């Protein structure tokens, strides 16, 4: 892992990072071509891309409801119980986020408020390839179901025989997914955004994916909603002398095994401790089933920051703005208030990032690549929209009319001002006609 050693008083800088973009020019160009092709040729294009990229000939993309129902019997009982436990705790957390419509009436009779409405439909992208992710289904579909979305669509690349992993199908059933399709990549994003012969378009697309999926989401954003453009996954572990270097090592490896581009940061206060962590990584890699991916990530993307004081470490964390932040320090709770930028914060040695990935309840779809400086985890809010509601009485209009006219006149918007002046004139004529009570009450 690369080293940055900060001397006393030296500040960590953003140019000390070596972040990879969520996508590149090649991915954008390829995704643009695929999207346009799917828009034009629809299912015909999906069939060709699925054969080319996944090596599977698929005639019917939709997974039959009977296959989803039967999936429970095909999954190991221990795994099924774990999915049930995770879904229950994820649901409980997200139900606490649900917002209600609200209205208030001012003294002058004006009513203002917000009407909360769930989206009509959402499409969830679930990656395939190096690993299978039923947890992605739970983390994306459950908040949508809690929000009240009626149509929840899951797209995922098919396995070599054209089927979908039974655990993913179980998760779909537990999370309220209404349709499942065996299609992946940029072509799946295009299908969700614009519709094909067999897949109807959706209002919003969520879920992670590779650089081509990220590029496709960027390209369709605006035509449909998207949650975020996810880059390579990342973790930052802050560890002091009280931390167990073996636990720090395995937590870094847990993130690194996702992808060769996954980024791991170790922020600590002692060079000797950092070397101990790396020694444990060398020992543990022999047990890893994904050692090549893990070590590629750590060797090429990993960064160790040696700080002289806690203040430097906190500043480094806030500049990194990591997707996952583990605070393996003696006084983790006391650090919490100073952490301004992180997707999810894991306090103490007993809280590995893996807990948040699966069962704790908070969402594991988090801002990456430093976007935690302005973005938030996926939540129920992603699956609702708010409509402003305004109702003025004549009295309320009279109260605010002059202010509207003054601002509209300054902005040169004649009709804006005139629309209020005409109502002022109408109200005045009603008052002159001695209909005071009726006018004020309307």
Buried (B, 14 or more C-beta within 10 A) or exposed (E): BEEBEBEEEEEBEEEBBEBBBBBBEEBBEBBBEBBBBBBEBBBEBBBBBBEEBBEBEBEEBBBEEEBBEEBBEEBEEEEBEBBBEBBBBBBEBBEEBBEEEEEEEBEBBBBBBBEBEBBEBBBBBBBBEEEBBBBBBBBBBBBBBBBBBEBBBBBBBBBEEBEBBBBBBBBBBBBBBBBBBBBBBBBBBBBBBBBBEBBBBBBBBBBBBBBBBBBBBBBBBEEBBBBBBBBBBBBBBBBBEEBBBBBBBBBBBBBBBBBBBBBBBBBBBEEEBBEBBBEBBEEBBEEBEBBEBBBBBBEBBBBBBBBBEBEBBBBBBBBBBBBBBBBBBEEBEEBEEEBEBBBBBBBBBEBBBBBBBBBBBBBBBBBBBBBBBEBBBBBBBBBBBBEEEEEBBBBBBBBBBEEBBEEBBEEEEEEBBEEBBEBBEEBEEBBEEEBEEEBBEE
